[in-house]
Amino acid sequence: LQLPATSLQWFAASVNRTLEAQFSAWIRAHRPQDAYTLLRREHFPLEIDVHAPDSVGTDRLAAAVAANELRAPQRSAIVVDAGTAVTVDLITSDGVFRGGAILPGIQTAARALADATDALPRLENLDLSSVPAPIGKSTQEAMRSGIVWGCVGAVRELILQMSAAVPQVPQVFCTGGDGLHLA
């Protein structure tokens, strides 16, 4: 990556505190002329209707602001962000972040099965470029099927339930490292 010699303004929205600390330390060490801002709730032009607005991850808020820019006027939006965790959030037609659901991401679920059981193997870097068969013919195939189709089913049901809470069918936006495969 070739960065210009002129100063830059960096804005970070991260829920991974360790990686964000490493990144900001790198900026300070290698780009002392640059400005760095770690985004917080108050940086986002968004009304947040949840019990503890300060606890909502900035990744979810950034995605909600993007959905507000992309959604059709007077339509609600559902944002599915598939990464380490999968979040499914509702933004109503008036542009308000109403909250949502958080579940384990596909890779996280695979690690959790191996860590929490005695006999199930660790599935490293699940290949999501192809859809698994619903009926696995080996332990690994069955795990992959359960993890992937379980996530798809959970997201599908959350979209249905959230859609029932608004007057018209919302637009659905999918993002994140596994977003393309999940979509």
Number of C-alpha atoms within 10 A of each C-alpha: 3 4 8 7 9 8 12 14 9 13 11 15 17 18 13 10 9 9 11 15 13 11 13 17 13 12 16 14 10 10 17 13 14 14 13 16 12 14 16 16 18 10 12 14 13 17 17 20 12 13 10 8 15 12 9 16 15 20 17 22 24 20 20 27 18 13 22 23 11 12 19 13 11 12 18 25 29 27 23 27 25 26 17 16 17 24 25 25 26 28 29 19 19 12 23 18 25 15 19 18 14 15 16 17 21 26 20 15 22 23 17 13 17 15 13 9 9 8 10 15 15 15 17 9 10 13 12 14 10 7 13 18 14 13 12 14 9 9 12 14 16 16 22 26 18 20 22 25 18 14 20 15 13 16 22 12 12 20 22 13 11 19 19 12 12 16 11 12 16 25 17 18 20 19 18 18 12 20 15 13 16 22 13
